[in-house]
Every structure is written in structure tokens, then in C-alpha cells.
């Protein structure tokens, strides 16, 4: 039995989550994942979440992680690592800068923290269903273009 796929349950986030909770928030065209480490902090693979340049695993405030979006807890009753052990695994990778969209993204990171294996349901769905992949890539491209316009990065390059 694949405990990651078979037993993952999403719940609205009410109050402060327990340490080691897998947090998820919606971004434009995809879900963003992090591990709650306590005291209002989340460790996540920043990847391309905030910029056109990839970013490392970092610890941020829960507000910074959510970026004004609704968050929920993805509960894993049969996770191999929970609580402080999951937190220690997440923090052991702080500063790592090897983000890869298909093989080492924020979801891969969270699943590794909890199960010891890097997996991404989002990537698996895209590979199994090319239409989903095309929509996701288009959403990511629109988000990056929007970021470039807001930050003035593209305007400076066009001159």
C-alpha cells in the first residue's frame, strides 16, 4: 500500500498547527508546500515561489509562506517521521539550493521530510496527464511574467 497516496487528507487550517505539519497553499496554477516548524515559522523550498530565479530551502514566517492565500494542512496518519523529527529533517536542508521543478520541488521536499522519499503528486499528475502539464506550465509562465512586470525586471532588460 502506498501510504502517501492512500492516506493523505486535507483539512482547513484552524489555529496553530502541530510541529511537523505539512502545509499547503494555492499559488497561480499549482500548490505550494511547506513544513510547519513552530512559533509561526515554516520551512519550504522557495524554488520559483517568489521570483523568476530559483531560491533555496528557507525558514520564513507563516504569513510569508501563505502570501495572503488560504492554507490547509495535509495530514498523513502513517508518516514515517512526525513532530520534532520531521522538523529536524526539514531544518537539516536549510540553505540547500538544488531546486528542480520535476525532481526536487517544494512538494518533494515535504514528502521527504515526512516519509523519507521525495515524491510529488503534482508532478506525477502532470506526467500522467499532458493536458494538466500544459495548463500548469502556462500558469507558471503567466505568473513569472507578472512577477517580472511588477518588479521591473523585464522592463530593464528590454532597454
N, C-alpha and C positions, 0 to 999 in steps of 0.2 A: 504494500500500500504506500502510495506517495503522500506522506503526511503533510507536506507543504501544500499541495493542490487540494487534497481531500478535506482538510480540516480548517483552513483559513476562513475566519469570519470577520466581517467588517461591522463596526459599531460606531455610533456617533461619539465624539469625544465630549465627555461631561466631567468637569472638574480636572484635577491634576492626574495625569496618567501614572501608572506604576513605572518604576525604572525598568528599562529594557523593552518597553512597549514599542512596537512597530507602528510609526505614524505615517499617514498618507494624506496628501493634499493635492488638489487638482491644479494642474497648470494648463496652459493652452495646448490641447491635443494629447496630453499624457498625464500620468500620475507621478508625483514626486514623493520619495520615500526617505525616512529618517528614523533614528532610534532615540527615544527619549532617555536622557541620562540623569534627570532630576534637576531640581532648582530652576525650572523654567528653561532648560537647555536641551538642544537636540544635536546629535552628531549625524551628519549626512554627507554624501558625495555631492558636492556642489555642481560638479560637471558643467553643463551649459545652462544651469538654472537661472543665473543672473547675468550672463554675458555671452558674447559670441566666442570668447576664449574659454577653454575648459579650466576648471578650478579643482583644487584638491578636496580631500575629506577634511571637514572643518566642524567645529562646535560653535553653534550660534544660539541666539535666543529663540524661543518657540515662535515669537512674533515674526522674526526674520525668516524663519523656516516657512511659516504659513503664508507670508506675503499677502495678508488680508483675505485669504481664501479659507473656506471651511476645511477643517481637519477631521479625520476619523482614525480610530485605532483598528489595525488589522491584527486580530488575536489569533494566536497559534497555540492551541492547547497541548500539542505534542512537540513543541520546540525542544531541541536538544540543550540549548543554552537559554537561560531566563534571568531576569533580575540583574543583579550586580555582575554576574558572569557575562551576560550579553553586553552590558555597559562597558566592561573591561575589554571585550573583543572590539567593540566599536572604537573606543579610545585608542586601542593599540594601532589603529590605522590612521590616526590623525596626521595630516600633512602628506599622506600618500597622494601622488599626482599621476595616476595611471588610468584615468577615466577613459573608457571606451564604450560608446553607445550600445553596441551589440553584445559585449562580453564582460564589461566591468562598470556598470552604471549604478545609480543610487539604489535601485531595487536589488540588483545582485549583491550589493554591499549589505543591505539589511537582512536578506535571507542568509548570507554567510554568517552574520553576527548571531543569528538565532538557530540556524541548522547546520552550520559548518560547510555548506556548499553554496556556490554562487549560482543563482538562478533568477530569471526574470520572466514572469507571466506575460508582461507586455511584449517582450522580445519574442517569446515563444508564439504568442498570438499573431504577431506581425509576420513571422516566418511561415506560419501555417496558413495565413490568410493574406495574400498580397494586397487586396483592396484596403485592409486595415493599415498595412505598411505604407501605402501611398498616401492615405489620409494623414497618418501620423507625421510622415516626412514633410508634407505640405504645411501642416500646422506648425511644426518646428521651424520651418523656413520663414513662415509669416511672423512667428514670434521673434526670431533673430533679426529680421528686417525691421520690425517695430522697435526692438531694443536699439538697433543701430541708429535709427532716426531720432529716438528720444535722447540718446547720449551724444549725438552729433558725430559719431564715428564715421558714418558713411559720407556725410557732408564734407568732412575734412579730407577724405580720400578722393572725392570727386574733383577737388580743386586742382 
